[in-house]
Amino acid sequence: MDHLYANVKELQETVQTLLKEYADAKKENQYLKQQIIHIKKEMAEREKSIELLQEKLASNQISESYNSEDKKILKAKIDVYLKDIEKCLSLLNT
């Protein structure tokens, strides 16, 4: 009977150990899931920053490639487009 009692006690201890390890694993899993969410948010923010920097770089490269005369012509064209857009908007508002 003592042998049976010892086996049951050993089994209980093993179950308790496994339950503790399971609880620890669940906590760690939850923590890791939160870390993943945090890292994904950081990645998205950094990707947006990279896109903005790439746009700025492209803009700078374009502006550097034009000489002053080309820039004046481009500015004049943009001004014409803006005036046309403003006319369209005013017609839509009336």
N, C-alpha and C positions, 0 to 999 in steps of 0.2 A: 504494500500500500504506500509505503514511503517513496518507493521508486516512481509510482504513478503520480504522487503529489509533486515530486521533484520535476517530472516531465511537464506537468501542467504549469508549474511555476516558471520553468524555463520558457515554455511556450508563451505565457503571459508577458514575460520580460521581452521576448523577441517581438511580440505584437506591439508592445508599448514603444520599443525602439523604432519599429517600422512606422508607427503612427507619428512619432516625433519627426522622423526623417521626412515623411510625407508632408507634414505641416510646414516644415522648413522649406521643402521644395516648392510648395504652393506660394509661400511668401516670396521666395526668390523669383519665381515665375511672374508673380504680379509686379515685383519691382522691375524686372527686365522688360515687361510689357510697357510699363510707364517710361522706361528709358528709351524704348523704341519709338514711342509716340513723341517724346521730347526730341530725339535725334531727327526724326522725320520732319518735325516743324522747323528745326534749325536748317536742315538741308533745303527745305522749300524756300526759307528766307534767303539763304546763301545763293540759291539758284536765281532768285529774283534779282539779287544784287549783281550777280554775274551778268544777267541779261541787260540790266541797266548800264553796267560798265561797258559791255560790248556795244550797246547802242551809242554811248558817248564816244567810244573809241572810233566807231564807224563815222559818226558825225564829225569828229575832229579830223579824221583822215580825209573825208570829203571836203571839209572846209579848207584844209591845207593844200588840197590838190587844185583848187581854183585860185586863179590870180585875182587881183583886185577888180579888173574889168569884168571877168566872169561872175564875180560875186555881185557886182552891181546889176548885171543883166538878170541873174537868178533872183535877186531881191525884187527887181521890178516885176518879174513874172509872178512871183509869190504875192506881191501887192495887188496885182490885177486879179489873181485868183481870189484873194481875200475880199476884194471889193465885189466881185461877182457873187460870192457866197453871202455877203451881207445884203446885197440886193435881193437874192433869193429868199433869205430869211425875212426880210422886211415885207416881201410880197406874200409870204406865207402867213405872217402875223396880221395882215390886213383883211 
